[in-house]
Amino acid sequence: MDHPGRVRVLVVEDSVRMAAVTRRGLEERASPVDVAANGHRRVVMAVEYNYDVGSARVHAARSGRFEVCRRVRAAGRLVRRC
């Protein structure tokens, strides 16, 4: 779904509580937010949908942040910072 004039955000977070807090804060600023909790879903969402911004914790043990970035780049999506 497109959201003209708004930044669409993908939050990569395996903690339900942290994902809810992050989503609430971003949505209060009128940004549509999707949350991806597991590795496969993260890659699928990042490749299939047109996100303006992605957020992931570097030190999360199960995050797989760097692997997600590698796969997204391999699929031809721009990832500026990983």
N, CA, C and O of each residue as an XYZ file, in Angstrom:
328
protein
N       0.845     -1.178      0.000
C       0.000      0.000      0.000
C       0.887      1.237      0.000
O       1.836      1.332      0.778
N       0.569      2.189     -0.884
C       1.336      3.426     -0.959
C       0.816      4.451      0.030
O      -0.373      4.479      0.348
N       1.710      5.285      0.508
C       1.373      6.349      1.458
C       2.004      7.640      0.958
O       3.070      8.029      1.433
N       1.352      8.316     -0.006
C       1.949      9.519     -0.597
C       2.324     10.570      0.444
O       1.545     10.888      1.343
N       3.541     11.100      0.298
C       3.995     12.174      1.176
C       4.452     11.719      2.550
O       4.815     12.552      3.381
N       4.444     10.416      2.810
C       4.883      9.921      4.116
C       6.001      8.904      3.935
O       6.087      8.235      2.905
N       6.841      8.797      4.930
C       7.952      7.855      4.916
C       7.447      6.505      5.402
O       6.851      6.411      6.475
N       7.682      5.458      4.616
C       7.272      4.114      5.000
C       8.464      3.417      5.651
O       9.569      3.421      5.107
N       8.231      2.819      6.823
C       9.315      2.276      7.632
C       9.148      0.775      7.846
O       8.049      0.297      8.129
N      10.251      0.035      7.706
C      10.298     -1.377      8.076
C      11.129     -1.495      9.341
O      12.300     -1.113      9.353
N      10.541     -2.016     10.399
C      11.244     -2.240     11.663
C      11.573     -3.727     11.751
O      10.676     -4.569     11.720
N      12.856     -4.047     11.860
C      13.327     -5.416     12.005
C      13.593     -5.631     13.488
O      14.579     -5.134     14.032
N      12.705     -6.374     14.134
C      12.791     -6.517     15.596
C      12.143     -7.824     16.017
O      10.975     -8.070     15.713
N      12.906     -8.670     16.723
C      12.348     -9.940     17.175
C      11.692     -9.842     18.554
O      10.998    -10.773     18.964
N      11.890     -8.764     19.259
C      11.240     -8.559     20.553
C       9.877     -7.900     20.323
O       9.803     -6.783     19.810
N       8.820     -8.580     20.696
C       7.468     -8.061     20.510
C       7.299     -6.727     21.223
O       6.702     -5.795     20.684
N       7.823     -6.644     22.423
C       7.691     -5.411     23.208
C       8.412     -4.227     22.547
O       7.845     -3.141     22.429
N       9.653     -4.442     22.123
C      10.413     -3.365     21.482
C       9.777     -2.966     20.148
O       9.747     -1.786     19.797
N       9.276     -3.944     19.417
C       8.615     -3.646     18.145
C       7.382     -2.773     18.377
O       7.136     -1.836     17.618
N       6.612     -3.073     19.413
C       5.410     -2.289     19.717
C       5.764     -0.858     20.107
O       5.105      0.085     19.668
N       6.790     -0.692     20.920
C       7.216      0.647     21.346
C       7.706      1.454     20.140
O       7.357      2.624     19.981
N       8.512      0.820     19.302
C       9.041      1.498     18.123
C       7.918      1.869     17.160
O       7.875      2.986     16.643
N       7.015      0.928     16.927
C       5.883      1.191     16.027
C       5.046      2.355     16.526
O       4.706      3.262     15.766
N       4.720      2.321     17.805
C       3.884      3.384     18.389
C       4.549      4.754     18.213
O       3.891      5.716     17.816
N       5.829      4.843     18.501
C       6.537      6.114     18.380
C       6.573      6.635     16.956
O       6.398      7.831     16.726
N       6.798      5.748     15.998
C       6.847      6.170     14.604
C       5.464      6.517     14.066
O       5.309      7.485     13.321
N       4.475      5.740     14.436
C       3.123      6.016     13.949
C       2.575      7.315     14.523
O       1.763      7.980     13.880
N       3.009      7.683     15.724
C       2.600      8.975     16.298
C       3.114     10.122     15.445
O       2.576     11.228     15.490
N       4.154      9.859     14.670
C       4.721     10.874     13.779
C       4.206     10.692     12.348
O       4.790     11.195     11.388
N       3.105      9.965     12.236
C       2.397      9.768     10.961
C       3.182      8.962      9.931
O       3.006      9.168      8.730
N       4.041      8.055     10.373
C       4.746      7.178      9.444
C       4.117      5.797      9.483
O       3.962      5.223     10.561
N       3.752      5.250      8.327
C       3.265      3.877      8.310
C       4.425      2.934      8.640
O       5.524      3.093      8.111
N       4.181      1.960      9.509
C       5.233      1.072      9.996
C       4.814     -0.381      9.815
O       3.689     -0.758     10.142
N       5.728     -1.192      9.293
C       5.562     -2.636      9.251
C       6.669     -3.232     10.109
O       7.772     -2.690     10.176
N       6.368     -4.345     10.761
C       7.350     -5.015     11.617
C       7.609     -6.409     11.065
O       6.675     -7.148     10.752
N       8.880     -6.760     10.950
C       9.287     -8.098     10.536
C      10.075     -8.721     11.677
O      11.074     -8.160     12.128
N       9.626     -9.879     12.143
C      10.247    -10.478     13.318
C      11.222    -11.597     12.991
O      12.208    -11.763     13.709
N      10.988    -12.373     11.933
C      11.917    -13.473     11.674
C      12.717    -13.230     10.407
O      12.323    -12.432      9.557
N      13.837    -13.921     10.286
C      14.790    -13.677      9.213
C      14.203    -13.759      7.821
O      14.436    -12.870      7.002
N      13.451    -14.802      7.533
C      12.887    -14.954      6.203
C      11.913    -13.832      5.893
O      11.951    -13.259      4.804
N      11.050    -13.516      6.829
C      10.050    -12.464      6.634
C      10.729    -11.098      6.428
O      10.261    -10.277      5.639
N      11.812    -10.875      7.130
C      12.553     -9.608      6.996
C      13.023     -9.404      5.566
O      12.855     -8.327      4.994
N      13.606    -10.433      5.000
C      14.140    -10.332      3.647
C      12.995    -10.171      2.649
O      13.062     -9.318      1.764
N      11.951    -10.980      2.785
C      10.816    -10.902      1.861
C      10.212     -9.505      1.883
O       9.976     -8.920      0.826
N       9.962     -8.969      3.055
C       9.349     -7.645      3.148
C      10.268     -6.563      2.592
O       9.812     -5.660      1.891
N      11.548     -6.649      2.899
C      12.496     -5.632      2.439
C      12.631     -5.637      0.919
O      12.846     -4.585      0.315
N      12.508     -6.797      0.300
C      12.653     -6.905     -1.146
C      11.337     -6.615     -1.862
O      11.328     -5.953     -2.900
N      10.241     -7.101     -1.320
C       8.952     -7.010     -2.009
C       8.278     -5.643     -1.903
O       7.561     -5.238     -2.818
N       8.495     -4.940     -0.820
C       7.799     -3.675     -0.606
C       8.767     -2.511     -0.707
O       9.971     -2.674     -0.508
N       8.249     -1.365     -1.009
C       9.074     -0.182     -1.221
C       9.172      0.645      0.061
O       8.366      1.549      0.283
N      10.153      0.335      0.897
C      10.351      1.059      2.151
C      11.312      2.213      1.941
O      12.265      2.120      1.167
N      11.047      3.291      2.638
C      11.937      4.441      2.603
C      13.048      4.304      3.633
O      14.166      4.772      3.420
N      12.733      3.657      4.754
C      13.663      3.526      5.876
C      13.497      2.152      6.508
O      12.390      1.619      6.586
N      14.611      1.588      6.956
C      14.584      0.339      7.716
C      15.325      0.543      9.018
O      16.291      1.305      9.078
N      14.880     -0.130     10.055
C      15.510     -0.001     11.366
C      15.770     -1.382     11.938
O      14.884     -2.235     11.955
N      17.005     -1.598     12.410
C      17.376     -2.870     13.027
C      18.458     -2.627     14.061
O      19.298     -1.741     13.903
N      18.430     -3.420     15.122
C      19.477     -3.318     16.147
C      20.707     -4.105     15.710
O      20.586     -5.241     15.251
N      21.863     -3.522     15.847
C      23.105     -4.193     15.456
C      23.435     -5.342     16.390
O      23.888     -6.390     15.929
N      23.226     -5.184     17.659
C      23.686     -6.163     18.640
C      22.664     -7.221     19.002
O      22.903     -8.016     19.910
N      21.546     -7.252     18.327
C      20.547     -8.280     18.619
C      21.090     -9.631     18.166
O      21.502     -9.793     17.018
N      21.086    -10.589     19.074
C      21.679    -11.897     18.794
C      21.025    -12.602     17.609
O      21.719    -13.211     16.796
N      19.714    -12.527     17.503
C      19.023    -13.232     16.438
C      18.611    -12.316     15.295
O      17.900    -12.743     14.385
N      19.036    -11.099     15.331
C      18.584    -10.105     14.357
C      18.924    -10.469     12.920
O      18.070    -10.358     12.040
N      20.152    -10.900     12.665
C      20.568    -11.204     11.320
C      20.590     -9.977     10.425
O      20.417    -10.082      9.211
N      20.801     -8.822     11.023
C      20.734     -7.545     10.300
C      21.645     -7.524      9.082
O      21.221     -7.112      8.002
N      22.874     -7.957      9.238
C      23.821     -7.884      8.142
C      23.449     -8.854      7.021
O      23.626     -8.539      5.845
N      22.944    -10.011      7.375
C      22.503    -10.966      6.358
C      21.314    -10.412      5.582
O      21.243    -10.577      4.364
N      20.392     -9.764      6.260
C      19.253     -9.136      5.586
C      19.761     -8.097      4.597
O      19.291     -8.056      3.460
N      20.701     -7.266      4.995
C      21.258     -6.247      4.101
C      21.908     -6.881      2.879
O      21.727     -6.396      1.763
N      22.658     -7.953      3.073
C      23.300     -8.635      1.946
C      22.259     -9.151      0.958
O      22.411     -8.992     -0.253
N      21.210     -9.764      1.476
C      20.169    -10.322      0.599
C      19.380     -9.231     -0.118
O      19.026     -9.377     -1.288
N      19.109     -8.149      0.582
C      18.375     -7.033     -0.035
C      19.209     -6.422     -1.154
O      18.687     -6.123     -2.228
N      20.495     -6.239     -0.908
C      21.386     -5.718     -1.958
C      21.446     -6.663     -3.146
O      21.405     -6.226     -4.296
N      21.544     -7.968     -2.867
C      21.616     -8.963     -3.934
C      20.355     -8.945     -4.800
O      20.409     -9.281     -5.983
N      19.237     -8.558     -4.221
C      17.978     -8.491     -4.960
C      17.846     -7.178     -5.729
O      16.843     -6.949     -6.405
N      18.860     -6.317     -5.626
C      18.843     -5.084     -6.398
C      18.198     -3.897     -5.688
O      17.967     -2.861     -6.311
N      17.905     -4.033     -4.403
C      17.352     -2.916     -3.647
C      18.511     -2.130     -3.054
O      19.531     -2.697     -2.661
N      18.339     -0.835     -2.998
C      19.386      0.042     -2.449
C      19.394     -0.033     -0.936
O      18.363      0.153     -0.288
N      20.545     -0.302     -0.385
C      20.751     -0.259      1.053
C      21.947      0.636      1.269
O      23.067      0.279      0.904
N      21.722      1.790      1.854
C      22.804      2.763      2.022
C      23.694      2.459      3.210
O      24.897      2.716      3.158
N      23.139      1.927      4.267
C      23.921      1.718      5.472
C      23.543      0.412      6.116
O      22.369      0.166      6.393
N      24.532     -0.434      6.359
C      24.306     -1.698      7.061
C      25.461     -1.940      7.996
O      25.487     -2.952      8.696
